[in-house]
Amino acid sequence: MTINEIQDELIAEFSMLTDWVDKYEYLIQLGKELPPIDPQYKTDDHLIKGCQSKVWLHAELKEDGKIYFTADSDAIISKGLVSLVIRILSGHTPEEIAKADLYCIDRIGLKEHLSPTRSNGLVSMIKQMKLYAVAFQSQLKHA
Amino acid sequence: MNTLSTISAFTYQHKQIADYFPALQQKVYGQPLIYFDNAATTQKPQSVIDAIARYYSTINSNVHRGVHYLSQLATEASEETRRRVARFINARHTHEIIFTRGTTESINLVAYSYSKAFLKPGDNVVISAMEHHSNIVPWQIACEDHGATLRVIPMNERGELLLDELDHLLDEHTRMLAITWISNSLGTVNPVREIIEKAHQLNIPVLIDAAQAAPHIPIDVQAIDCDFLAFSGHKMYGPTGIGVLYGKEQWLDRMPPYQGGGEMIKSVRFEKTEYNDLPFKFEAGTPHIEGTVCLQAALDFLESLPLADAYAYEQQLLEYATRQVSQVPGLRIIGQAAEKASILSFIIADTHPYDVGVLLDKMGIAVRTGHHCTQPVMDFFGIPGTVRVSLAVYNTPAEIDRLTTSLDKALSMLK
């Protein structure tokens, strides 16, 4: 699936959740389902800045030319948010990730988390993933 | 599990006091707003909001320099606030009241100017383990600039300072003791009178961070005999961007200016500038005139409660809130000092404060989560942060009940 197909799928899933309790319970569920990160990447230099909770993010460019993200957080809602973004962006090429427009966040009713002043750092998570993508992109160019 | 409270909401001129606060009449996410972030900033009563509109509709002009009518009215209104503040904290002299942007600037002013005059290599400054970053970092900078060291009064697991330690922390090289009256993250009320007396036995001046005290406790600077005292208007129902530094004349007179500019000078030549007298020596540039003038409305409000009655009510509310939230499974209160003001910090087992805060927000309850600008306090307790409920006079027992049921709901979602 393309990034946008995944986004449309998420919009459809969240559209069935009418009130905020269901949405947040689903987000928490996504957090619980996030595959564990390799403990060696749970270090301070993998922390995403700008989050009130700790969010660790690791990116790996595999031989198929696609980036695979793993993450963890000490707060379950942050973990749900990072899980959501990983579902959208992980397994795509650096170029696709770098130019992705994450329109679904607004549409699934999590808009309040997109404010740059919000301390959960959803914006920082997306920014960090795109930074990895750009870094891998230039790495590929110069390889 | 909730036993209904026997406390009734604070009334003011026969109405519930919350009725005087327009911002409290809102709904957020479709639910009536409960505002429990008062230690960060309080909401404003209609009288303060009206005063701001009235200021700009009538006397708005620059102060002190103008010969014209409006400038004289604005100057008079600003200086009336200075007299009101002096009375509010019982300062000996009106010129001991310096207007600043807030507590942070007040402390920075002292840390810069006082240290420039008095801090020498080998000296030390003493603070406490429960200080807000704004009463740590300015002193770290001053110590670094002048070759002095920073010493810290430790605390116990209840969040009470170990004051016996003062006996060996304070010595002949101590140039300043800077300490908070009420901890913003723990709620601890420190025995400032006793602490100041101890410091004064060694002729050490004391700065009191009264940011959390001013909205709750009647202040008498002559009775506690502090040398400096700092607080902010916006935490005491007043405008943002206006704060106060009280300093004893004997110290302020011997301190160099903090910033240079207009207003703080008597005469300027390229060779030499002569500084103005107190308090203007420390007030460079056009001040926050609207904030200064409208701070009066906040003082009127506090004095008419009166403050002592509000404090008694807040103490009852704190006791009720403590009892109620203690029944939430796994909840641990951080800060259990014998003397506490209306700040309730807690963590809940197997949850992150951030998760609890986000879910409470969705239920219309504004709390603060995180380290509350007191990272050393969080490190001491070995926690990432707390959920902080800080109460004001307009909060009610019914709101506490909604907090506990909302906490139960949040926990059931997080499990």
HADDOCK unambig.tbl for C-alpha pairs under 7 A between the chains (distance, minus, plus):
assign (segid A and resid 25 and name CA) (segid B and resid 413 and name CA) 6.28 0.50 0.50
assign (segid A and resid 52 and name CA) (segid B and resid 354 and name CA) 6.98 0.50 0.50
assign (segid A and resid 52 and name CA) (segid B and resid 370 and name CA) 6.54 0.50 0.50
assign (segid A and resid 53 and name CA) (segid B and resid 354 and name CA) 6.66 0.50 0.50
assign (segid A and resid 74 and name CA) (segid B and resid 352 and name CA) 6.85 0.50 0.50
assign (segid A and resid 75 and name CA) (segid B and resid 352 and name CA) 5.17 0.50 0.50
assign (segid A and resid 75 and name CA) (segid B and resid 354 and name CA) 6.71 0.50 0.50
assign (segid A and resid 75 and name CA) (segid B and resid 355 and name CA) 6.08 0.50 0.50
assign (segid A and resid 76 and name CA) (segid B and resid 355 and name CA) 6.61 0.50 0.50
assign (segid A and resid 77 and name CA) (segid B and resid 355 and name CA) 5.85 0.50 0.50
